[in-house]
């Protein structure tokens, strides 16, 4: 994604030699706050030299968006096989447990769980020569919120 974790991961991948990085988010572009960061500026400024950062809009909780994403990546970067999927999608619906609703839980659950399933399922269907399929969880689960 184009949030903090996604940008840190993208920066690390560039340093490890990645040539194409697809940052996926529901909006397709980072928030104004993220776009103003030094990290985003550095990644996008250097993007036309030895690597390319692609920002794509898709909602991983929707299978049709994931299918469109895979097709779009295959068409726009045909000479670069997808070697890794790093799933860091997350939605924050902060509330104490007794104030959580079914709708809140669903908003959090769908992008994390169904997004992981759709990405897995499609990576098998295409098939992709993956070296990595990594899923990130919330640090709040360990440190509290």
N, C-alpha and C positions, 0 to 999 in steps of 0.2 A: 504494500500500500504506500500511499504518499504521506503517511504519518511519520512520527519520529522513529519508530522501530524499523519501518520500511526503508527510510532514508539511510539509517545507520547500516542496515543490511546491504543496501545498494552500494554504499561507499565501500564496504568490506569486499563485496563481490568484484567491484572494479579493481581494487588492489590485488585481488586474486586472479585477475585476468579476464573477467567476463567482458564480452564485446557488446552484448545487447541485454538490456535490463528492461523488463516490462513492469511498470508500477501500476497496479490496478486499484481503483477506488470507485465508489459509487458516483462521484462527481467527475472523475477523470483528471482533475487538476487539484493541486494541493490548496489548502486554505491560504488565505492571505498571510497569516502568521508563519506558516511553514514556507511559503514561497519567499519570504523575506529572510529566511535563515541563511547563514553562510554555507551550510552543507548543501541546501537545494541550489543555491547560486553556483557553487563549485561543480556540482554534478551536471547541471544543465549547461553551464558555460563551456565545460570541457567535452560535452556530449557529442560534438561534431568532429572530434579528433580521433582518439583511439577507441572510443566506445560510444554507444548511443543509448540514451534513456528514453523509453517510450511510455507516455502516460495514456492509459486507456480507461474509459468509463465502463464499468460493469458491476452488477450486484451478484456476488457469488452465491447468495441465497436463492437465486433464480437459475434453474438449469438452462433455460434458453439463453440467458446472458452468458453463462459459462461456455455454451456451445458456440455462440457468436465470438467470444473472446478467442477460443482456440482457432477458429476459422480465420479471424482477423490477424492473429499472430502468424499463422502459417502463410497467409497471403502477403503480409507486409514485411516479413523477415524470412523469405524462403530458403536462404542459404545458411541459416543459423538454427540448428536443431535445438529444441528446448531440452536443456540438460538438468534443470532443477525447478521445482515449485516450492516456494516458501509462503505458507499460508499464515498470515498474521491478522486477518480480518477480525474486527471486534466492534461491538456496539456497547456503549456504557448506558445503563439504566440504573443509576445509583439510587438505592433505597434500602432501608433496613429490611430484614427478611419478612417481618410481619406486614410490611407495606408493599411488598412485591405483588404484582398481579400476573395473571396468565399472559396478558399482552406484553408486559415488561419482559417476562422470561422468554417469550417467543421471539421478541426483537433481538435479544442477546443470543439465543440458541441458533436461530436460522443461519446467520452468516458464518458462525463458527463451525457448527456441526454439519449442516447441510452443504455449506460451502466446501468443507473438507471432503465430504462424500462425492459431490459433483466433480471436483477437481481430480480426485482419485479415479472415479469412474471414467471420465473423459481421457485421462492420461493412459488408461488401459485400452480404450477404444481406438485411439489414434494410431498406433501406439507410439509413445514418446520414449526416446532413449535416455531416460532419467538416471542421473547419478544421485540425485537428492530429492526427497519429498519431505519437507520439514513443516511441522505445524507448531505455531506458537500459542502459548496460553497466557492468561493474564497473571502478571506478577502479584496482583492483589490477592490471588488465591493463596499465596504463601505469606505475604507481608501484612495482609489485612487492608481494609479500605477506609 
